[in-house]
Amino acid sequence: MKVFKTVKDLGDLNVAVKEALEVKKNRFAYKALGENKTLLAVFFNSSLRTRLSTQKAAMNLGMNVIVLDVNQGAWRLETERGVVMDGDKTEHILEAIPVMGSYCDIIGVRSFAQFENKQDDYNEKILNQFIQYSGRPVFSMEGATTHPLQAFADLITIEEFKTKARPKVVLSWAPHPKALPQAVPNSFADFMNEADVDFVITHPEGYELDPQFVRGAKVEYNQNKAFEGADFIYAKNWSAFEDAHYGQILSKDRSWTVDTAKMQLTNDAFFMHCLPVRRNMIVTDEVIESPKSIVIQEAANREISCEVVLKRMLSEL
């Protein structure tokens, strides 16, 4: 594996999940793979779970780890071609990337959507420049449009907790005070559409996701109807995708908050969220603190999803 951005990069999902569950049984079984190898984790944005889980996964495999916070510990980077660099940006990313690549064997990149130019966001301009110019295998630690490590961890978690062969999984929009990217819901849809689940997306009108990720999923605009018989509820906010309102908040309707009454419509469903979560906006205290909340187990599996990706990349060095 040279690149990890979408579900297709994993190949057969059943094989990938089986590999993840085997890795979880013994996280240090492949420590020799990473001996004398270095991971560079490049952060353009804040992180808690991704930073810690990526470092832990790399250490499980015997790797050295360098973490670079671009906006705090490096020169300010220019990302556009043809710019006269007479402002506050000291270094161009086209020099910085190959320099970074010279110090490591694998690169992870975290760079969120800017909501300034939809085309730039959906072309994954920053991430793809690392893929093109670093000369190293590159994986996304959340890009402008996808968060595949999160979605892979979500799938592992569903596999561990499901009580039937083909569970009903619902991705539900929920209100939030800030405009958030579509990366997490995009990747969750990307993975669920390839998994053996009954997948439903529910959101208010105007919050339709990119069709390349929705694909054949059922879209239901009535949240209560979508929740009926569900085995897993995955709550997440995202801003508008359509051109006219890209990156905007169209609604803060608190009736979409996941509460006990909504969960009672389900088949005693497990509650999931990628974290961090705005309590009593996305989900009530009662639901996220209930025995059916598996957000901590889900977060713990971020270590496993990353370890599988790094293991595959190391195997091909």
Secondary structure, DSSP 8 states (H G I E B T S, - for coil): --EESSGGGG--HHHHHHHHHHHHH-TTTTGGGGTT-EEEEEESS--SHHHHHHHHHHHHTT-EEEEEEHHHHS--EE-STT----SS--EEHHHHHHHHHHT-SEEEEE----SS-HHHHHTTHHHHHHHHHS-S-EEESS-SS--HHHHHHHHHHHHHH-SSSS-EEEEEE---SS---SHHHHHHHHHHTTSSSEEEEE--TT----HHHHTT-EEES-HHHHHTT-SEEEEE-----SGGGTT------GGGSB-HHHHTTSSS-EEE--S---BTTTB-HHHHTSTTB-HHHHHHHHHHHHHHHHHHHHHT-
